[in-house]
Amino acid sequence: MTDSRIGFGLLGTGLIAPFHARALQASSRARLVGAADLDKGRLQKFTTEFRCRGYSSLEAMLADPEVRVVNVLTPNHLHHDAVIQAAAAGRHLLIEKPPAMSLREVDAMAQACQAANVRVGVVLQCRTRKPVQAIRQAIDSGRFGRILQADTFMKWFRAADYYRMDAWRMSQKSGAGVTIQQAFHYIDLLHFLAGPVKRVHAQMRNLSHPGVKIEDTLLSFVEYESGALGVVEASTAHWPGTDVRIEINGENGTAIMVGERMDTWHFRDDRPEDAAIRLYGSAAVATGATGAADLGFHDHQAVIEDMVDAIERNREPVISLRSVRHTLEWALAMYKSAAQHAPVQLPLDDADCVLEQLAT
Ligand SMILES: NC(=O)c1ccc[n+]([C@@H]2O[C@H](COP(=O)([O-])OP(=O)(O)OC[C@H]3O[C@@H](n4cnc5c(N)ncnc54)[C@H](O)[C@@H]3O)[C@@H](O)[C@H]2O)c1
């Protein structure tokens, strides 16, 4: 009997790959065909654990017709070339965040996928969480009134070992640093809920990781195009690491998400359904506060199943590459602001702009 589930192949078998594998194995609509890695030892361990095919390179994986979607799980600076190659081979793509290192790269990737008529999405799994969806719907229906403030406070911890695991985790050129690596999820949520942004004023420091030449702490003042204000605080310096907070304040209501649960949900027009919304999410689900592997896989499963749906219905994935362009632009603007010690206006006038070198 033929298997009708859509076949996925993973490019990279490092830290995040097991979460994709578990999500695929838990899904009734997708299946894990195999994985590729240049590191033979990692690949062997992974294919044994998840009982899937192993390929020594992306080219080898693209030669397998059962792989219809490639999940790009390589270090950040390697995403662009892999996406261009896989799109040219007619594969749909799910790219781990951040999708690329510059807006020019994002545009080239989007264009290549359009030309090849393949779907392309980004793994920003926090957008799938129920509290986020509830806040978005309340904004769309006008329940908040005018949004006054939209903030995130991410006080996480990463031990020095995390940075030493692989050279790219300490290299700004490879897209490391708390802003583009960890906080990207929550910058994206603020963009999704309250964006776009017109001006940022950021400062970055390395507070507690001596020897690691990137920022472990970001503080930024934000002005949204709507006129709302905001703050982005993000750090991997704060032991033991506490759940991230997203706070949205409107004229007529306040919503606060902590980790993946709704913490506060109050509107002037209290409604019967609000009691159930206040219970969304769970404090028991880990969201990365204390370590990189301190995560569940169900949000990844939701992103993967949306990709299956996008392929079957010939539509854009919900978290499309284009919808993430401004998130990257906002992150790059904060690096620019921190490097120049000055506010930066968006949109950026230079699509080739990459992470500016910081004296941390
Ligand atoms: N969505 C999330 O919550 C989340 C969490 C962690 C990491 N990530 C993202 O996932 C991506 C990977 O992160 P990681 O921590 O798993 O990295 P990692 O360094 O642990 O793993 C990357 C793997 O890619 C392999 N690789 C490198 N170049 C390759 C190539 N050309 N062909 C085949 N394999 C190659 C490496 O050998 C390594 O095994 C990054 O973009 C990161 O930002 C996302």
The ligand as an SDF file (V2000), in Angstrom:
LIG
                    3D

 44 48  0  0  0  0  0  0  0  0999 V2000
   12.7840   27.0350   16.1990 N   0  0  0  0  0  0  0  0  0  0  0  0
   13.5310   26.9240   17.2940 C   0  0  0  0  0  0  0  0  0  0  0  0
   13.0300   27.0170   18.4120 O   0  0  0  0  0  0  0  0  0  0  0  0
   14.9970   26.6770   17.1420 C   0  0  0  0  0  0  0  0  0  0  0  0
   15.7420   26.2180   18.2260 C   0  0  0  0  0  0  0  0  0  0  0  0
   17.1100   25.9600   18.0390 C   0  0  0  0  0  0  0  0  0  0  0  0
   17.6950   26.2010   16.7980 C   0  0  0  0  0  0  0  0  0  0  0  0
   16.9490   26.6910   15.7740 N   0  0  0  0  0  0  0  0  0  0  0  0
   17.5430   26.9740   14.4500 C   0  0  0  0  0  0  0  0  0  0  0  0
   17.8580   25.7440   13.8020 O   0  0  0  0  0  0  0  0  0  0  0  0
   19.0240   25.9010   12.9870 C   0  0  0  0  0  0  0  0  0  0  0  0
   20.0530   24.8690   13.4100 C   0  0  0  0  0  0  0  0  0  0  0  0
   20.3910   25.0780   14.7610 O   0  0  0  0  0  0  0  0  0  0  0  0
   21.0590   23.9130   15.6200 P   0  0  0  0  0  0  0  0  0  0  0  0
   21.1610   24.4420   16.9860 O   0  0  0  0  0  0  0  0  0  0  0  0
   20.3390   22.6220   15.3710 O   0  0  0  0  0  0  0  0  0  0  0  0
   22.5020   23.8650   14.9330 O   0  0  0  0  0  0  0  0  0  0  0  0
   23.5980   22.7050   15.0650 P   0  0  0  0  0  0  0  0  0  0  0  0
   24.9160   23.3260   14.8500 O   0  0  0  0  0  0  0  0  0  0  0  0
   23.3620   21.9230   16.3210 O   0  0  0  0  0  0  0  0  0  0  0  0
   23.2410   21.7320   13.8410 O   0  0  0  0  0  0  0  0  0  0  0  0
   23.4560   22.1030   12.5010 C   0  0  0  0  0  0  0  0  0  0  0  0
   23.8570   20.8530   11.7220 C   0  0  0  0  0  0  0  0  0  0  0  0
   23.9610   21.2070   10.3460 O   0  0  0  0  0  0  0  0  0  0  0  0
   25.0380   20.4490    9.8010 C   0  0  0  0  0  0  0  0  0  0  0  0
   25.4830   21.0820    8.5510 N   0  0  0  0  0  0  0  0  0  0  0  0
   26.1830   22.2230    8.4040 C   0  0  0  0  0  0  0  0  0  0  0  0
   26.3620   22.4790    7.0890 N   0  0  0  0  0  0  0  0  0  0  0  0
   25.7850   21.4660    6.4070 C   0  0  0  0  0  0  0  0  0  0  0  0
   25.6360   21.1800    5.0220 C   0  0  0  0  0  0  0  0  0  0  0  0
   26.1180   21.9870    4.0790 N   0  0  0  0  0  0  0  0  0  0  0  0
   24.9880   20.0410    4.6650 N   0  0  0  0  0  0  0  0  0  0  0  0
   24.4890   19.2070    5.6160 C   0  0  0  0  0  0  0  0  0  0  0  0
   24.5900   19.4510    6.9470 N   0  0  0  0  0  0  0  0  0  0  0  0
   25.2280   20.5640    7.3290 C   0  0  0  0  0  0  0  0  0  0  0  0
   26.0880   20.4450   10.9000 C   0  0  0  0  0  0  0  0  0  0  0  0
   27.0340   19.4210   10.7230 O   0  0  0  0  0  0  0  0  0  0  0  0
   25.2190   20.2740   12.1480 C   0  0  0  0  0  0  0  0  0  0  0  0
   25.0520   18.9130   12.5000 O   0  0  0  0  0  0  0  0  0  0  0  0
   19.4800   27.3360   13.1960 C   0  0  0  0  0  0  0  0  0  0  0  0
   18.9680   28.1280   12.1570 O   0  0  0  0  0  0  0  0  0  0  0  0
   18.8490   27.7400   14.5150 C   0  0  0  0  0  0  0  0  0  0  0  0
   18.6180   29.1310   14.6380 O   0  0  0  0  0  0  0  0  0  0  0  0
   15.6130   26.9070   15.9240 C   0  0  0  0  0  0  0  0  0  0  0  0
  1  2  1  0
  2  3  2  0
  2  4  1  0
  4  5  1  0
  4 44  2  0
  5  6  2  0
  6  7  1  0
  7  8  2  0
  8  9  1  0
  8 44  1  0
  9 10  1  0
  9 42  1  0
 10 11  1  0
 11 12  1  0
 11 40  1  0
 12 13  1  0
 13 14  1  0
 14 15  2  0
 14 16  1  0
 14 17  1  0
 17 18  1  0
 18 19  2  0
 18 20  1  0
 18 21  1  0
 21 22  1  0
 22 23  1  0
 23 24  1  0
 23 38  1  0
 24 25  1  0
 25 26  1  0
 25 36  1  0
 26 27  1  0
 26 35  1  0
 27 28  2  0
 28 29  1  0
 29 30  1  0
 29 35  2  0
 30 31  1  0
 30 32  2  0
 32 33  1  0
 33 34  2  0
 34 35  1  0
 36 37  1  0
 36 38  1  0
 38 39  1  0
 40 41  1  0
 40 42  1  0
 42 43  1  0
M  CHG  2   8   1  16  -1
M  END
$$$$
